Amino acid sequence: MRLAPPLHLGLYLAKRYFFWFALTLAALVSFVLLIDSVELYRRFSNITTDESALFVFLILLLGIPEKIDLLISFAVIFGSLLCFQHWSKTNELVAARSFGQTIWQALMPVFLTVLAIGFFQILILNPIKAATTSAQTEMKISLFGATNANRMSVSTSGVWLKDSTSTDNLIIHGPSLELSTYQINEPIIYGLQSDGSVIWRITAQSMTLQADGWLIAEGQKSERDGTIIPLEMMTLPTSITPADFIRTTQEPETISIYALPAFISMLDVTGLPANEHRVYFQQLLSIPLQLLALCTLAVCFTLLRFTRMPRYKLIATGLAAGFAIYFVTDLIYLLGANARLPIFIAGWGPAITLLLISGYFIARSEDV
């Protein structure tokens, strides 16, 4: 009987691997969505609103890209373990190597499939996730209310702040912020009524956050009737604290990979901390390498000849290693975001380290 050529066999292995990956991802996403739906409908049942249950279902749908993005790495390692364990039982990989290929050559279709999944995640899924996550957040706020009344955003025109107190509702805009002194340069401050209409406006040279409120320097106040009042120095009450400048910037997960570099540059211009966004961007770029490292780890636990542990123990160990890698990666991300580690190491270090270790064991198996 004529053997299939390596190209056809490679396509077969790639399709079979993708089947196991997609099946695992679908199972994980379905499980997480089930838990989310129960919690979301529980919260919905405890509030009084004019919105229907269909609105809650739409919120769940908008969360699907975020769940897929979060679970792809788990699907790679779980799917790889299941796939390789199946190949080990059916000797499919032995058949692939019967053409005189090394384990690297035999698994090349799998590695290329994993890299394709990684590039799909960062180039296509990430922008979709960023858009749907932002929309989902706004819908949750409209349904359940905001968890924080003081919100800050950064755009190409500078810093925008919303400051709500018991007596005033303020919208503050300035071209730049000096984070070390909590000073906004050349601010424009709008005083709003409860219905959102503007009742006065203040323009000033600067405004600085102090213990007793915003200190306005060298400004003027324009009333709604046209009256202009010069202000040498005045204090406006505030509910904002210095920590809010660090905590309330836009989350990196809600920004597309294509818009993230420009957003980081804007944070630098306005004086806001950008370390977290830089580390997140580097981790995004390293995703194909991360997934490849997880796949090679699964190879080490299921296909290598020098492993002597029972199969069920190997798989359990591989699963435990996958969770450990996830938490270590998250810890390194936090250290990088807090400037405790260099950005490149925080972004690329876990993937490169894991790939080198797994690659060493695979290469070693060729000599056994």
QUITAPE-V834286 format. One record per residue. N is the residue number from 0. RES is the residue in three letters. PSI is psi in whole degrees, -180 to 180 (* if undefined). D_FIRST is the distance of its C-alpha to the first C-alpha in Angstrom with 1 decimal. Layout:
N:RES:PSI:D_FIRST
N:RES:PSI:D_FIRST
This chain:
0:MET:139:0.0
1:ARG:127:3.8
2:LEU:149:6.3
3:ALA:140:9.4
4:PRO:156:12.3
5:PRO:-35:15.2
6:LEU:-46:17.4
7:HIS:-40:15.5
8:LEU:-39:15.1
9:GLY:-42:18.9
10:LEU:-38:19.9
11:TYR:-47:18.2
12:LEU:-40:20.1
13:ALA:-42:23.2
14:LYS:-42:23.2
15:ARG:-40:22.8
16:TYR:-44:25.5
17:PHE:-34:27.8
18:PHE:-47:27.4
19:TRP:-40:28.7
20:PHE:-49:31.4
21:ALA:-39:32.6
22:LEU:-44:32.6
23:THR:-43:34.7
24:LEU:-43:37.0
25:ALA:-40:37.7
26:ALA:-43:38.6
27:LEU:-46:40.9
28:VAL:-42:42.6
29:SER:-42:43.1
30:PHE:-46:44.7
31:VAL:-40:47.0
32:LEU:-36:48.0
33:LEU:-45:48.9
34:ILE:-44:51.3
35:ASP:-41:52.7
36:SER:-40:53.4
37:VAL:-46:55.3
38:GLU:-41:57.4
39:LEU:-43:58.1
40:TYR:-28:59.1
41:ARG:-46:61.3
42:ARG:-39:63.1
43:PHE:-36:63.4
44:SER:-15:65.0
45:ASN:2:67.7
46:ILE:162:69.0
47:THR:120:71.0
48:THR:158:69.5
49:ASP:-11:69.2
50:GLU:150:65.5
51:SER:174:63.1
52:ALA:-23:60.1
53:LEU:-33:58.0
54:PHE:-41:59.3
55:VAL:-39:58.0
56:PHE:-37:54.6
57:LEU:-38:54.6
58:ILE:-41:55.4
59:LEU:-42:52.4
60:LEU:-41:50.1
61:LEU:-20:51.6
62:GLY:-7:50.6
63:ILE:-48:46.9
64:PRO:-37:46.1
65:GLU:-41:48.1
66:LYS:-42:46.3
67:ILE:-45:42.8
68:ASP:-39:44.1
69:LEU:-35:45.4
70:LEU:-4:42.4
71:ILE:-43:39.5
72:SER:-39:39.8
73:PHE:-37:39.7
74:ALA:-34:36.7
75:VAL:-49:34.8
76:ILE:-42:35.6
77:PHE:-45:35.2
78:GLY:-38:32.1
79:SER:-44:30.6
80:LEU:-44:31.4
81:LEU:-43:29.9
82:CYS:-49:26.7
83:PHE:-34:26.2
84:GLN:-39:27.2
85:HIS:-44:24.6
86:TRP:-34:21.9
87:SER:-36:23.4
88:LYS:-39:22.9
89:THR:-3:19.4
90:ASN:27:18.2
91:GLU:-37:17.0
92:LEU:-32:18.9
93:VAL:-40:17.4
94:ALA:-39:13.9
95:ALA:-36:15.8
96:ARG:-6:17.4
97:SER:-12:14.4
98:PHE:9:14.6
99:GLY:19:17.9
100:GLN:152:20.0
101:THR:170:23.4
102:ILE:-30:24.3
103:TRP:-44:26.3
104:GLN:-40:23.4
105:ALA:-36:21.2
106:LEU:1:24.1
107:MET:-41:25.3
108:PRO:-37:24.1
109:VAL:-46:26.1
110:PHE:-41:29.1
111:LEU:-37:29.1
112:THR:-43:29.1
113:VAL:-43:32.0
114:LEU:-39:33.9
115:ALA:-40:33.5
116:ILE:-42:34.9
117:GLY:-45:37.8
118:PHE:-34:38.7
119:PHE:-40:38.6
120:GLN:-43:40.9
121:ILE:-30:43.5
122:LEU:-28:43.4
123:ILE:-52:43.1
124:LEU:-40:43.6
125:ASN:-48:46.6
126:PRO:-38:48.8
127:ILE:-44:48.1
128:LYS:-41:48.9
129:ALA:-43:52.1
130:ALA:-46:53.3
131:THR:-33:52.6
132:THR:-42:54.0
133:SER:-44:57.2
134:ALA:-40:57.5
135:GLN:-40:56.8
136:THR:-45:59.5
137:GLU:-38:62.0
138:MET:-37:61.3
139:LYS:-38:61.7
140:ILE:-42:65.0
141:SER:-28:66.2
142:LEU:-46:65.4
143:PHE:-11:66.3
144:GLY:159:68.6
145:ALA:143:68.3
146:THR:-16:68.2
147:ASN:118:70.2
148:ALA:-24:72.9
149:ASN:111:73.0
150:ARG:142:70.1
151:MET:137:69.6
152:SER:158:67.3
153:VAL:132:66.9
154:SER:-175:66.4
155:THR:-15:66.9
156:SER:5:70.6
157:GLY:-149:71.1
158:VAL:136:71.6
159:TRP:130:72.3
160:LEU:142:73.8
161:LYS:124:74.8
162:ASP:116:77.6
163:SER:127:79.0
164:THR:-177:82.1
165:SER:-21:84.6
166:THR:-22:86.8
167:ASP:147:84.6
168:ASN:117:81.3
169:LEU:142:80.4
170:ILE:123:77.9
171:ILE:131:77.9
172:HIS:138:76.4
173:GLY:151:76.6
174:PRO:-24:74.8
175:SER:159:74.2
176:LEU:130:74.5
177:GLU:102:75.7
178:LEU:-30:73.9
179:SER:-31:76.0
180:THR:-1:79.2
181:TYR:46:77.8
182:GLN:130:79.5
183:ILE:125:78.5
184:ASN:141:80.0
185:GLU:55:81.8
186:PRO:157:80.8
187:ILE:123:81.5
188:ILE:127:82.2
189:TYR:126:82.3
190:GLY:127:84.2
191:LEU:146:82.8
192:GLN:174:84.3
193:SER:-26:82.3
194:ASP:1:81.4
195:GLY:-2:79.9
196:SER:147:82.7
197:VAL:130:84.1
198:ILE:-22:87.6
199:TRP:164:88.0
200:ARG:139:86.3
201:ILE:130:86.8
202:THR:140:86.0
203:ALA:168:86.5
204:GLN:-39:86.1
205:SER:162:84.0
206:MET:135:83.4
207:THR:133:82.7
208:LEU:121:81.5
209:GLN:179:84.0
210:ALA:-34:84.8
211:ASP:5:87.2
212:GLY:-168:85.2
213:TRP:125:84.4
214:LEU:113:87.1
215:ILE:128:87.6
216:ALA:131:89.3
217:GLU:67:91.1
218:GLY:-175:90.1
219:GLN:146:91.5
220:LYS:129:91.1
221:SER:116:91.0
222:GLU:167:92.1
223:ARG:-26:91.0
224:ASP:3:94.5
225:GLY:-6:94.3
226:THR:135:96.3
227:ILE:125:95.2
228:ILE:118:96.0
229:PRO:143:95.8
230:LEU:115:94.1
231:GLU:-44:94.8
232:MET:130:93.1
233:MET:162:91.9
234:THR:130:89.6
235:LEU:137:87.2
236:PRO:153:85.9
237:THR:155:82.2
238:SER:6:79.7
239:ILE:140:77.2
240:THR:162:76.8
241:PRO:-33:75.6
242:ALA:-25:72.3
243:ASP:-29:71.6
244:PHE:-28:71.1
245:ILE:-36:68.2
246:ARG:-25:66.7
247:THR:15:66.9
248:THR:163:65.0
249:GLN:133:62.0
250:GLU:139:59.0
251:PRO:-27:56.2
252:GLU:-20:53.6
253:THR:8:55.3
254:ILE:131:55.0
255:SER:150:52.1
256:ILE:-27:50.5
257:TYR:-28:51.6
258:ALA:-12:55.2
259:LEU:-44:55.3
260:PRO:-43:56.3
261:ALA:-36:59.2
262:PHE:-40:60.3
263:ILE:-42:60.4
264:SER:-39:62.6
265:MET:-35:64.9
266:LEU:-40:65.2
267:ASP:-41:66.3
268:VAL:-41:68.8
269:THR:-7:70.3
270:GLY:7:70.5
271:LEU:151:68.2
272:PRO:136:65.8
273:ALA:8:62.3
274:ASN:-45:60.6
275:GLU:-41:58.7
276:HIS:-36:57.3
277:ARG:-44:56.4
278:VAL:-42:54.4
279:TYR:-41:52.7
280:PHE:-43:51.8
281:GLN:-38:50.3
282:GLN:-35:48.3
283:LEU:-47:47.0
284:LEU:-28:45.8
285:SER:1:44.1
286:ILE:-47:42.1
287:PRO:-40:38.7
288:LEU:-37:39.2
289:GLN:-46:40.4
290:LEU:-39:37.3
291:LEU:-39:35.1
292:ALA:-40:37.2
293:LEU:-38:36.8
294:CYS:-45:33.0
295:THR:-32:33.0
296:LEU:-42:35.4
297:ALA:-35:32.9
298:VAL:-44:30.3
299:CYS:-36:32.9
300:PHE:-8:33.5
301:THR:-31:30.0
302:LEU:-16:27.4
303:LEU:141:29.2
304:ARG:-26:28.8
305:PHE:-4:32.5
306:THR:129:33.7
307:ARG:-3:35.0
308:MET:153:36.5
309:PRO:153:35.2
310:ARG:-41:32.9
311:TYR:-33:35.6
312:LYS:-36:38.2
313:LEU:-45:36.0
314:ILE:-43:35.5
315:ALA:-40:39.3
316:THR:-40:40.1
317:GLY:-41:38.0
318:LEU:-43:39.7
319:ALA:-40:43.1
320:ALA:-38:42.3
321:GLY:-45:41.4
322:PHE:-40:44.8
323:ALA:-41:46.6
324:ILE:-40:45.2
325:TYR:-47:46.3
326:PHE:-37:49.8
327:VAL:-42:50.1
328:THR:-41:49.0
329:ASP:-39:51.7
330:LEU:-44:54.3
331:ILE:-37:53.6
332:TYR:-45:53.9
333:LEU:-40:57.3
334:LEU:-40:58.4
335:GLY:-40:57.4
336:ALA:-27:59.1
337:ASN:17:62.3
338:ALA:27:62.2
339:ARG:-16:61.6
340:LEU:150:58.4
341:PRO:147:57.6
342:ILE:-43:55.8
343:PHE:-42:52.8
344:ILE:-42:52.3
345:ALA:-34:52.7
346:GLY:-42:50.2
347:TRP:-18:47.5
348:GLY:-51:48.3
349:PRO:-44:46.3
350:ALA:-46:43.1
351:ILE:-44:43.3
352:THR:-48:44.3
353:LEU:-39:41.5
354:LEU:-40:38.8
355:LEU:-42:40.1
356:ILE:-47:40.2
357:SER:-42:36.7
358:GLY:-36:35.3
359:TYR:-46:37.1
360:PHE:-37:35.4
361:ILE:-43:31.9
362:ALA:-38:32.6
363:ARG:-36:34.1
364:SER:-26:30.9
365:GLU:-22:29.0
366:ASP:-6:31.6
367:VAL:*:31.4
